[in-house]
Amino acid sequence: MKNIIETRDLHKVYASGIHALKGINLEVKEGEFCILLGLSGSGKSTLLRCLNKLIDSTSGEINIDGENVVTASGYTLRRIRRQIGMIFQQFNLIKNVTALTNVLSGKLGYVSLGHSLTFSYHKEDIDAAHENLKRVGLLNFANKKVKNLSGGQQQRVAIARALMQDPKVILADEPVASLDPATADTVMKYLGELNRKDNMTVICSLHFLSLARKYGTRVVALKDGKIVFEGSPKELDERKFKEIYGEDAEEVEIR
């Protein structure tokens, strides 16, 4: 399998002086479900946001499916971002409109900023939005306003929105951190199905080792902006877990 994501000596230093990423060298193969583990502040979110240039890296290289993300701008950057679905911890949905409208907004990456102000959706887009809501078990909620949905349902709407881009890669930034354990497992199940059935590459930051073992094909752990572990979920034993999270850390099981 080819590498779909590659970073070389990637650094990010914020204006505050915080050195969030320190020489990250990462390769993710097509079809992998890569779990990012690490304490808050370890660099997980910064890495994900650098990958699709939501924030600029300070130095180093990022290539996604052979495209140079670091130097990309304008139309080239929009084209690269179409291949990358992004899912956020706080959902980033428009709460006062319907689930269907939120999902349809995933197509806006296919038009310029100027056209997006007057963009109208075609029948095939609406059909695709219904199909993607069906894929996450929410077809019957298409016309409900997002503010009336549960947290887990909102995150599934966010997944359906990402699918409208027909992406090759899903970046999920702690997508279950604000959910209860049972709902977290349900959301991860849908991401797992996209990975297995569609061979979609997923990079997902988590805190739950049990979910990493259940859904991940590979684990990358960050600490203080550096990669401190890389391997299969089965290789991440209690000793390594404590090296990443500290001696007082205890693994929380989600079944």
C-alpha positions in Angstrom: 0.0 0.0 0.0 1.2 3.5 -0.8 1.7 6.3 1.7 -1.2 8.7 1.5 0.2 11.1 4.2 3.8 11.9 4.8 5.4 14.5 7.1 9.1 15.2 7.3 10.8 17.1 10.2 7.5 18.9 10.8 7.7 21.8 13.4 5.1 24.2 14.6 6.0 27.1 16.9 3.1 29.4 17.9 3.5 33.1 18.3 3.3 32.6 22.1 6.6 30.7 21.8 5.0 27.2 22.4 6.9 24.6 20.3 3.9 22.3 19.7 5.5 20.0 17.1 9.1 19.0 17.2 10.4 17.2 14.1 7.4 15.0 13.4 8.2 12.3 10.8 5.0 10.3 10.1 3.8 8.0 7.3 0.2 6.9 7.0 -0.7 4.3 4.5 -3.8 4.2 2.4 -6.6 2.4 4.2 -5.1 2.7 7.7 -7.0 3.6 10.8 -4.3 5.5 12.7 -5.0 6.5 16.3 -3.2 9.5 17.8 -2.8 9.2 21.6 -1.3 11.7 24.1 -2.1 14.1 26.8 -3.9 17.4 26.1 -1.2 19.7 24.8 0.9 16.9 23.4 0.5 18.2 19.8 -2.3 15.9 18.5 -4.7 18.7 17.5 -1.9 20.8 16.1 -0.7 18.0 13.9 -4.2 17.3 12.5 -4.7 21.0 11.8 -1.3 21.3 10.0 -2.2 18.3 7.8 -5.0 20.2 6.1 -3.5 23.7 6.6 -6.1 25.0 9.0 -2.9 26.3 10.6 0.4 26.9 9.0 3.4 24.7 10.0 6.6 26.6 10.9 9.0 24.3 9.0 9.1 20.8 7.4 7.2 19.0 4.8 3.6 17.7 4.5 2.5 15.6 1.5 -1.0 14.2 1.1 -1.5 11.8 -1.8 1.6 13.3 -3.5 0.5 16.9 -3.1 2.6 19.5 -1.2 0.3 21.0 1.5 2.8 23.4 2.9 3.2 25.4 -0.4 -0.4 25.0 -1.6 -2.7 28.0 -1.7 -5.9 29.2 -3.6 -7.4 26.6 -5.9 -4.7 24.0 -5.3 -5.3 24.1 -1.5 -9.1 23.8 -2.0 -8.5 20.8 -4.3 -6.3 19.1 -1.7 -8.8 19.9 1.1 -11.6 18.2 -0.9 -9.8 15.0 -0.3 -9.7 15.6 3.5 -12.8 15.4 5.7 -12.4 17.0 9.1 -14.4 16.1 12.2 -14.1 18.2 15.3 -14.7 17.6 19.0 -17.4 20.3 19.2 -19.0 19.2 15.9 -18.8 22.7 14.2 -22.3 22.5 12.9 -24.9 25.3 12.2 -27.2 24.5 15.1 -30.3 26.4 13.9 -30.7 24.7 10.5 -31.5 21.1 9.6 -29.2 18.1 9.6 -29.7 17.9 5.8 -28.6 21.5 5.3 -25.5 20.9 7.4 -24.6 17.8 5.4 -25.1 19.7 2.1 -22.6 22.3 3.3 -19.9 19.7 2.8 -20.1 20.4 -0.9 -19.0 24.0 -0.5 -15.4 23.0 -0.9 -16.2 22.4 -4.6 -16.9 26.0 -5.3 -15.0 29.3 -4.9 -15.6 31.6 -2.0 -17.4 34.0 -4.3 -19.7 31.3 -5.7 -20.4 29.9 -2.3 -22.5 33.0 -1.4 -25.0 32.2 -4.2 -24.5 28.4 -4.4 -27.6 26.3 -4.8 -27.7 22.5 -4.5 -28.6 20.2 -7.3 -30.9 17.2 -7.0 -27.9 14.8 -7.0 -26.4 16.7 -4.1 -29.6 16.4 -2.1 -29.8 12.7 -3.0 -26.2 12.2 -1.8 -26.9 14.1 1.4 -29.8 11.7 2.2 -27.6 8.7 1.4 -24.9 9.9 3.7 -27.3 10.5 6.5 -28.6 7.0 5.9 -25.0 5.7 6.2 -24.8 7.1 9.7 -28.3 6.0 10.8 -29.9 9.4 10.7 -32.0 9.5 7.5 -35.2 10.0 9.6 -33.6 13.1 11.2 -32.8 14.9 7.9 -35.3 17.7 8.5 -34.7 18.1 12.2 -32.8 21.2 13.4 -29.3 20.2 14.7 -29.9 22.0 18.0 -32.6 19.4 18.8 -30.3 16.4 18.2 -28.2 14.7 20.9 -24.4 15.1 21.0 -23.8 11.7 19.4 -26.3 12.4 16.6 -24.7 15.8 15.9 -21.3 14.1 15.6 -22.8 11.6 13.1 -24.2 14.6 11.1 -20.6 15.9 11.1 -19.4 12.6 9.7 -22.1 12.7 7.0 -21.1 16.2 6.1 -17.5 15.1 5.7 -18.6 12.3 3.4 -20.2 14.8 1.0 -16.6 15.7 0.0 -16.0 12.1 -1.2 -12.8 12.3 0.8 -9.8 9.9 0.7 -8.8 10.8 4.3 -10.8 11.6 7.4 -9.1 13.6 10.2 -11.0 13.3 13.5 -9.9 15.6 16.3 -11.0 14.0 19.5 -14.5 13.3 18.0 -15.8 11.5 21.1 -14.3 13.6 23.9 -17.5 15.3 24.8 -19.7 12.1 24.5 -20.6 9.4 27.1 -18.9 6.0 26.7 -21.8 4.2 24.9 -22.3 7.1 22.5 -18.5 7.4 21.9 -18.4 3.7 20.8 -21.3 4.2 18.4 -19.6 7.2 16.7 -16.4 5.2 16.5 -18.3 2.3 14.9 -19.3 4.5 12.0 -15.8 5.7 11.5 -14.6 2.1 11.6 -17.1 1.1 8.9 -15.9 3.9 6.6 -12.4 2.6 7.1 -13.2 -1.1 6.5 -15.9 -0.9 3.8 -14.6 2.1 1.9 -10.9 1.7 2.5 -11.0 5.3 3.8 -7.9 6.4 5.6 -8.7 7.7 9.1 -6.5 9.6 11.5 -8.3 10.0 14.8 -7.0 11.5 18.1 -8.4 9.8 21.2 -7.8 9.4 24.9 -9.4 6.0 25.3 -7.0 3.1 24.8 -9.8 0.6 24.6 -11.3 2.4 21.6 -7.8 2.6 20.1 -7.5 -1.2 20.4 -11.0 -1.9 19.1 -10.9 0.3 16.0 -7.3 1.3 15.2 -4.9 -0.6 13.0 -2.0 1.5 14.2 -1.2 3.8 17.1 1.0 6.9 17.2 1.5 8.5 20.6 2.8 12.1 21.1 4.3 13.6 24.2 5.6 17.2 24.3 5.4 17.5 20.6 7.4 14.4 19.7 6.4 10.9 18.7 7.2 8.6 21.6 5.5 5.4 20.4 4.5 3.9 17.0 3.1 0.5 16.5 0.0 -1.8 16.6 -2.6 -1.3 19.3 -1.7 -4.7 20.8 1.9 -3.4 21.4 0.7 -0.6 23.6 0.8 -2.3 27.0 0.3 -0.8 30.4 4.0 0.2 30.8 4.0 2.1 27.5 0.6 3.7 28.4 2.0 5.1 31.6 5.1 6.4 29.8 2.7 8.4 27.6 0.2 9.5 30.2 2.2 9.4 33.4 2.6 6.9 36.2 -0.7 7.8 37.9 -2.7 7.3 34.7 -5.3 4.5 34.7 -6.8 3.0 31.5 -10.5 3.6 31.2 -12.3 0.7 29.4 -15.2 1.4 27.0 -17.0 -1.7 25.9 
